[in-house]
Amino acid sequence: MHITPQYLYQKRREFLKLGIGALVSSTLIGSKLSAFNFIEDKNLNNLKVSDEELAINYVNFYEFSTDKRKAVALAQNFNTQNWKIEISGEVEKPIILSMEDILKFPLEEKIYRFRCVETWSMVVPWIGFELRQLIEKVKPTQKAKFVKFTTLLDKNQFPDQNALFPTIDYPYVEGLRMDEAMHPLTLLAVGIYKKPLKPQNGAPIRLIVPWKYGFKSIKSIVKIEFVEKQPRTTWQNYAPNEYGFYANVNPNVSHPRWSQANERALGDFFTKPTLMFNGYEKEVSKLYKGMDLKVNF
């Protein structure tokens, strides 16, 4: 029988009492408690949420394996206790946050379309908070033009990082322009399907940028840096002719080896047309006004 330490019990009560949302689990801070207090998404767009078991187990997490099923199996013992996120660079208030600190942000459920460059898609109910809330906390300087994100580097936990010939260069790196990072759709997620993130889904904290291909939504973040120059991202370095910095969902721009005009939702037999900006054109197209979206892919 596990007895919850008194300080964790008191912390949980503080979270709930303040109404700021708590998400306490073994994957986050080592407690057996699991509590949620978040604003539910009313799903005003009537999106059909994907089957939970399909969605949480159909993943790309190369640090574990390039095989989706193996990645899920190998992720199960992933240890996220004492997790820290370092926020640094061109900011007035650099800081290192624990997951307890992260969970003090107000949590919301966001039901988002999710589209992979491999042409499969799903609709997922995430739980998290707008990235801009964290950005406002650390106060970027005028030199901060981009936000760079980095995944954990731990060869003891990630088999592919410890391979003789790793699939990609590690640690995994992604980036956003500052205005993209500040957009209200951009989410730092700590939960999925009303539960804490599972290891294969990017526990304990990941990025979600719903109008971009899924590889932009970096998992298991340990570092967020504000930088002046556009960072080179993992997939840019791996195949610059196939993966650009922006990775905006655009059915009019084919991957060099396959079309992006259609997608297949998990569980569906037939494909359907891919929507510009993954269906978020109204919300985000202004960010790219005047840009050639066939060149800046």
Secondary structure as a PSIPRED ss2 file (coil, helix, strand):
# PSIPRED VFORMAT (PSIPRED V4.0)

   1 M C   1.000  0.000  0.000
   2 H C   1.000  0.000  0.000
   3 I C   1.000  0.000  0.000
   4 T C   1.000  0.000  0.000
   5 P C   1.000  0.000  0.000
   6 Q H   0.000  1.000  0.000
   7 Y H   0.000  1.000  0.000
   8 L H   0.000  1.000  0.000
   9 Y H   0.000  1.000  0.000
  10 Q H   0.000  1.000  0.000
  11 K H   0.000  1.000  0.000
  12 R H   0.000  1.000  0.000
  13 R H   0.000  1.000  0.000
  14 E H   0.000  1.000  0.000
  15 F H   0.000  1.000  0.000
  16 L H   0.000  1.000  0.000
  17 K H   0.000  1.000  0.000
  18 L H   0.000  1.000  0.000
  19 G C   1.000  0.000  0.000
  20 I C   1.000  0.000  0.000
  21 G C   1.000  0.000  0.000
  22 A C   1.000  0.000  0.000
  23 L E   0.000  0.000  1.000
  24 V C   1.000  0.000  0.000
  25 S C   1.000  0.000  0.000
  26 S H   0.000  1.000  0.000
  27 T H   0.000  1.000  0.000
  28 L H   0.000  1.000  0.000
  29 I H   0.000  1.000  0.000
  30 G C   1.000  0.000  0.000
  31 S C   1.000  0.000  0.000
  32 K C   1.000  0.000  0.000
  33 L C   1.000  0.000  0.000
  34 S C   1.000  0.000  0.000
  35 A C   1.000  0.000  0.000
  36 F E   0.000  0.000  1.000
  37 N C   1.000  0.000  0.000
  38 F C   1.000  0.000  0.000
  39 I E   0.000  0.000  1.000
  40 E C   1.000  0.000  0.000
  41 D C   1.000  0.000  0.000
  42 K C   1.000  0.000  0.000
  43 N C   1.000  0.000  0.000
  44 L C   1.000  0.000  0.000
  45 N C   1.000  0.000  0.000
  46 N C   1.000  0.000  0.000
  47 L C   1.000  0.000  0.000
  48 K C   1.000  0.000  0.000
  49 V C   1.000  0.000  0.000
  50 S C   1.000  0.000  0.000
  51 D C   1.000  0.000  0.000
  52 E H   0.000  1.000  0.000
  53 E H   0.000  1.000  0.000
  54 L H   0.000  1.000  0.000
  55 A H   0.000  1.000  0.000
  56 I H   0.000  1.000  0.000
  57 N H   0.000  1.000  0.000
  58 Y C   1.000  0.000  0.000
  59 V C   1.000  0.000  0.000
  60 N C   1.000  0.000  0.000
  61 F E   0.000  0.000  1.000
  62 Y C   1.000  0.000  0.000
  63 E C   1.000  0.000  0.000
  64 F C   1.000  0.000  0.000
  65 S E   0.000  0.000  1.000
  66 T C   1.000  0.000  0.000
  67 D C   1.000  0.000  0.000
  68 K H   0.000  1.000  0.000
  69 R H   0.000  1.000  0.000
  70 K H   0.000  1.000  0.000
  71 A H   0.000  1.000  0.000
  72 V H   0.000  1.000  0.000
  73 A H   0.000  1.000  0.000
  74 L H   0.000  1.000  0.000
  75 A H   0.000  1.000  0.000
  76 Q C   1.000  0.000  0.000
  77 N C   1.000  0.000  0.000
  78 F C   1.000  0.000  0.000
  79 N C   1.000  0.000  0.000
  80 T C   1.000  0.000  0.000
  81 Q C   1.000  0.000  0.000
  82 N C   1.000  0.000  0.000
  83 W C   1.000  0.000  0.000
  84 K E   0.000  0.000  1.000
  85 I E   0.000  0.000  1.000
  86 E E   0.000  0.000  1.000
  87 I E   0.000  0.000  1.000
  88 S E   0.000  0.000  1.000
  89 G E   0.000  0.000  1.000
  90 E C   1.000  0.000  0.000
  91 V E   0.000  0.000  1.000
  92 E C   1.000  0.000  0.000
  93 K C   1.000  0.000  0.000
  94 P C   1.000  0.000  0.000
  95 I E   0.000  0.000  1.000
  96 I E   0.000  0.000  1.000
  97 L E   0.000  0.000  1.000
  98 S E   0.000  0.000  1.000
  99 M H   0.000  1.000  0.000
 100 E H   0.000  1.000  0.000
 101 D H   0.000  1.000  0.000
 102 I H   0.000  1.000  0.000
 103 L C   1.000  0.000  0.000
 104 K C   1.000  0.000  0.000
 105 F C   1.000  0.000  0.000
 106 P C   1.000  0.000  0.000
 107 L C   1.000  0.000  0.000
 108 E E   0.000  0.000  1.000
 109 E E   0.000  0.000  1.000
 110 K E   0.000  0.000  1.000
 111 I E   0.000  0.000  1.000
 112 Y E   0.000  0.000  1.000
 113 R E   0.000  0.000  1.000
 114 F E   0.000  0.000  1.000
 115 R E   0.000  0.000  1.000
 116 C C   1.000  0.000  0.000
 117 V C   1.000  0.000  0.000
 118 E C   1.000  0.000  0.000
 119 T C   1.000  0.000  0.000
 120 W E   0.000  0.000  1.000
 121 S E   0.000  0.000  1.000
 122 M E   0.000  0.000  1.000
 123 V E   0.000  0.000  1.000
 124 V E   0.000  0.000  1.000
 125 P E   0.000  0.000  1.000
 126 W E   0.000  0.000  1.000
 127 I E   0.000  0.000  1.000
 128 G E   0.000  0.000  1.000
 129 F E   0.000  0.000  1.000
 130 E E   0.000  0.000  1.000
 131 L H   0.000  1.000  0.000
 132 R H   0.000  1.000  0.000
 133 Q H   0.000  1.000  0.000
 134 L H   0.000  1.000  0.000
 135 I H   0.000  1.000  0.000
 136 E H   0.000  1.000  0.000
 137 K H   0.000  1.000  0.000
 138 V H   0.000  1.000  0.000
 139 K C   1.000  0.000  0.000
 140 P E   0.000  0.000  1.000
 141 T C   1.000  0.000  0.000
 142 Q C   1.000  0.000  0.000
 143 K C   1.000  0.000  0.000
 144 A C   1.000  0.000  0.000
 145 K C   1.000  0.000  0.000
 146 F E   0.000  0.000  1.000
 147 V E   0.000  0.000  1.000
 148 K E   0.000  0.000  1.000
 149 F E   0.000  0.000  1.000
 150 T E   0.000  0.000  1.000
 151 T E   0.000  0.000  1.000
 152 L C   1.000  0.000  0.000
 153 L C   1.000  0.000  0.000
 154 D C   1.000  0.000  0.000
 155 K C   1.000  0.000  0.000
 156 N C   1.000  0.000  0.000
 157 Q C   1.000  0.000  0.000
 158 F C   1.000  0.000  0.000
 159 P H   0.000  1.000  0.000
 160 D H   0.000  1.000  0.000
 161 Q H   0.000  1.000  0.000
 162 N H   0.000  1.000  0.000
 163 A C   1.000  0.000  0.000
 164 L C   1.000  0.000  0.000
 165 F C   1.000  0.000  0.000
 166 P C   1.000  0.000  0.000
 167 T C   1.000  0.000  0.000
 168 I C   1.000  0.000  0.000
 169 D C   1.000  0.000  0.000
 170 Y C   1.000  0.000  0.000
 171 P C   1.000  0.000  0.000
 172 Y C   1.000  0.000  0.000
 173 V E   0.000  0.000  1.000
 174 E E   0.000  0.000  1.000
 175 G E   0.000  0.000  1.000
 176 L E   0.000  0.000  1.000
 177 R E   0.000  0.000  1.000
 178 M H   0.000  1.000  0.000
 179 D H   0.000  1.000  0.000
 180 E H   0.000  1.000  0.000
 181 A H   0.000  1.000  0.000
 182 M C   1.000  0.000  0.000
 183 H C   1.000  0.000  0.000
 184 P C   1.000  0.000  0.000
 185 L C   1.000  0.000  0.000
 186 T C   1.000  0.000  0.000
 187 L E   0.000  0.000  1.000
 188 L E   0.000  0.000  1.000
 189 A E   0.000  0.000  1.000
 190 V E   0.000  0.000  1.000
 191 G E   0.000  0.000  1.000
 192 I E   0.000  0.000  1.000
 193 Y C   1.000  0.000  0.000
 194 K C   1.000  0.000  0.000
 195 K E   0.000  0.000  1.000
 196 P E   0.000  0.000  1.000
 197 L C   1.000  0.000  0.000
 198 K C   1.000  0.000  0.000
 199 P H   0.000  1.000  0.000
 200 Q H   0.000  1.000  0.000
 201 N H   0.000  1.000  0.000
 202 G C   1.000  0.000  0.000
 203 A C   1.000  0.000  0.000
 204 P C   1.000  0.000  0.000
 205 I C   1.000  0.000  0.000
 206 R E   0.000  0.000  1.000
 207 L E   0.000  0.000  1.000
 208 I E   0.000  0.000  1.000
 209 V C   1.000  0.000  0.000
 210 P C   1.000  0.000  0.000
 211 W C   1.000  0.000  0.000
 212 K E   0.000  0.000  1.000
 213 Y C   1.000  0.000  0.000
 214 G H   0.000  1.000  0.000
 215 F H   0.000  1.000  0.000
 216 K H   0.000  1.000  0.000
 217 S C   1.000  0.000  0.000
 218 I C   1.000  0.000  0.000
 219 K C   1.000  0.000  0.000
 220 S C   1.000  0.000  0.000
 221 I E   0.000  0.000  1.000
 222 V E   0.000  0.000  1.000
 223 K E   0.000  0.000  1.000
 224 I E   0.000  0.000  1.000
 225 E E   0.000  0.000  1.000
 226 F E   0.000  0.000  1.000
 227 V E   0.000  0.000  1.000
 228 E C   1.000  0.000  0.000
 229 K C   1.000  0.000  0.000
 230 Q C   1.000  0.000  0.000
 231 P C   1.000  0.000  0.000
 232 R C   1.000  0.000  0.000
 233 T C   1.000  0.000  0.000
 234 T H   0.000  1.000  0.000
 235 W H   0.000  1.000  0.000
 236 Q H   0.000  1.000  0.000
 237 N H   0.000  1.000  0.000
 238 Y H   0.000  1.000  0.000
 239 A C   1.000  0.000  0.000
 240 P C   1.000  0.000  0.000
 241 N C   1.000  0.000  0.000
 242 E C   1.000  0.000  0.000
 243 Y C   1.000  0.000  0.000
 244 G C   1.000  0.000  0.000
 245 F C   1.000  0.000  0.000
 246 Y C   1.000  0.000  0.000
 247 A C   1.000  0.000  0.000
 248 N E   0.000  0.000  1.000
 249 V C   1.000  0.000  0.000
 250 N C   1.000  0.000  0.000
 251 P C   1.000  0.000  0.000
 252 N C   1.000  0.000  0.000
 253 V C   1.000  0.000  0.000
 254 S C   1.000  0.000  0.000
 255 H E   0.000  0.000  1.000
 256 P C   1.000  0.000  0.000
 257 R C   1.000  0.000  0.000
 258 W E   0.000  0.000  1.000
 259 S C   1.000  0.000  0.000
 260 Q C   1.000  0.000  0.000
 261 A C   1.000  0.000  0.000
 262 N E   0.000  0.000  1.000
 263 E E   0.000  0.000  1.000
 264 R E   0.000  0.000  1.000
 265 A E   0.000  0.000  1.000
 266 L C   1.000  0.000  0.000
 267 G C   1.000  0.000  0.000
 268 D C   1.000  0.000  0.000
 269 F C   1.000  0.000  0.000
 270 F C   1.000  0.000  0.000
 271 T C   1.000  0.000  0.000
 272 K E   0.000  0.000  1.000
 273 P E   0.000  0.000  1.000
 274 T C   1.000  0.000  0.000
 275 L C   1.000  0.000  0.000
 276 M H   0.000  1.000  0.000
 277 F H   0.000  1.000  0.000
 278 N H   0.000  1.000  0.000
 279 G H   0.000  1.000  0.000
 280 Y C   1.000  0.000  0.000
 281 E H   0.000  1.000  0.000
 282 K H   0.000  1.000  0.000
 283 E H   0.000  1.000  0.000
 284 V H   0.000  1.000  0.000
 285 S H   0.000  1.000  0.000
 286 K H   0.000  1.000  0.000
 287 L H   0.000  1.000  0.000
 288 Y H   0.000  1.000  0.000
 289 K C   1.000  0.000  0.000
 290 G C   1.000  0.000  0.000
 291 M C   1.000  0.000  0.000
 292 D C   1.000  0.000  0.000
 293 L C   1.000  0.000  0.000
 294 K C   1.000  0.000  0.000
 295 V C   1.000  0.000  0.000
 296 N C   1.000  0.000  0.000
 297 F C   1.000  0.000  0.000
